[in-house]
Amino acid sequence: MNKIIFGLLIPSLFLLSQTLYAGIYKSIDKDGNVTYSGDSINNSKEIKIKKNLTTYSPYQYNKNNKTKTSKSKQAIFKKYQHFSISSPTKDQTFNNTGGVISVAINIEPPLKKNHIILANVNGVTRPKKFKSTQFNIDDLFRGSHTISVKVVNKKGQLLNSSETVSIFVKQHSILH
């Protein structure tokens, strides 16, 4: 029974794929506008599409030792299209934080494994390196502060940086 079903299924799938294929037609109107369609229009010509289209892999085939070698991921990576501080927001005020401020980053595409985020506080780059888009900055006590972040590769080359965000930290005084 299974052989009969299998014997009927394969030819019917082949016939279905042939009926689903529609030709592509190209026509040019009197104004010179080019139109492509799945239907034949007046004065249209069918375009022949090659069955073996070439696609490129992120791997290169090494002819000498017949192995695949990955292209450099750094070479494939173009640029972060979006990189900004989403929290804290511009001119945000914090009360009694104990000197700790949480920072959240928006980054597109996602942070690559070999890239790190550095925080710049009050014009000085902090030594701690972050691999996450959410982290805490310590030692931000009473007063106004500026925060910016940058993403660098393992060699320390700058890939992108954010705009600077100003924040205010309020602490209760022991005297009052």
N, C-alpha and C positions, 0 to 999 in steps of 0.2 A: 504494500500500500504506500509506504514512504517513497519507494522508487518511482511510483507513478506520479505522486504529487511533485516530487523533485524534478521528474522528467517533464512535467507540464509547466512548472514554475520558471525554470531557466529560459525556455524559448519565449514564454509570455513576457518576461522582464526585458528580453532583448527586443521584442517587437514594440513594447511600450516605450523603450528608450528611443527607438527609431522614429516613432510617431511624435514624441515630445520635441524632437529637434526641429526647429524652424530655421529657414534660411534668413540671412540678414541682407537687406536691400539698401542700396544707396541711391538717392535721387538728388538732382540739382534743379531748383526752380528757376524761373526766368530772371530773378534778381541775383542769382548766384549763391543762394542759401543752400547748404548741404543738409539733407535729412537722412537719418538712418532709421529703418523700421523693420519689423518682423513681417510686414505685409508688403506685397508688391504694389507699388504706386506707379502712375503713368511715367514712362521713360526711366524706370528704376532698373538698376543692374544688381544682380546677386553678387555678394562678396563671398569669396571662398576663404574659409577660416582654416588655418593649419591645425591639425589635430595635436601635434606635439609642440605645445607652447613651452618656452624655456622659463624656468623659475630658478631663482638663486637662493641658495641655502646660506645660513650664517657660518657654515663650515666649508673649508676648502679641501679638496681631495689632493693628497700628496702622492704624485705619480711614482716617486722613487721608492717609498716604503709602503705604498698602498694603504695609508691610514688617513682618517679624517683629522684635520687640525682646526681648532676653533680660531676664528678671526679675533683679533684683540677686541675685548669688550669696550675698552676705552675708545677705540676707533669707531665702533658702531654707535656709541652714545653721542648724541648731538648736543643737547642743552636742556636745562630745566626751563620749561616754558613759564612756570609760575613758581615763585619762591617768595613767601612773605610771612610775617609774624601775624597769626590770627588772635593770639592772646599773649600778653596783655594788649589792650587796645590803646590808641593814641590818647594821651593825657588822662589815663585811668589812675584813680587814687586808691591806695590800699591802706587799710587800718590794721595796726597791730598784727603784722604777719610773722613776727619773730625773725625778720630778715630774709625770709624765703619767698620767692616769687615763682609761680609756675609759668612756663613758656610753652606755647603750642605753635607749630609751624605748618603752613600749607605749602605743599611741594608737589609739582607735577612735571614729569612722571615721578613715581615713588623713588625715594632715596635708594641709590645703588649700594650694593654691599661694600664696595671699596671706596665709598665716599663718606665723609664725616662732616658734622656740623660744629662750628665754633661760635661761641657767644662773645659778643663785644659789649662790655658794660662800661659806660662813662668814658668811651674812647680807648679802652684797654681790652685786648683780646684775652679772655680767660684761658688758662692752660687745659682745662677739662675738655675732652672730646666727646661728642654725643653721636650715637648711632641710631637714635630714635628722634621722632619729630615732636616728642613731648618730654620735657625735662624741667628741673628746678635750678634756679640760680640762687645761691646763698649769699649772705652778707650784704643785703640791700637794706640798710637801716634808714632812719628818718632823713627826708630830703627828696630832692628831685634827681632822677636818674635817666640815662638814655640806654636803650638796648637795641642792638642790631645783631643779625646772625649772618653767617656765610657758610657756604658748602665748599669743601675742598676735596681734592683727591688724595691718595696716600702720599704723593710727592709734595703735598702742600700747595699745589697750584689752585688758585681761586677759580671756581666754576660759576658761582653766582652769589649775590649778596642781597640782603633785604634792605628796605628803607629803615631808618632809625625811628624808634618809638620812644616817646618821652612818657615817663610815669612818675607818680608821686607816692611816697610812703610816709604815713603818719604813725607816730608812736606816742602813746601817753607818757607824759613826763612823771617822774616820781614826785616831783615838787608840786604838781597840781592834781 
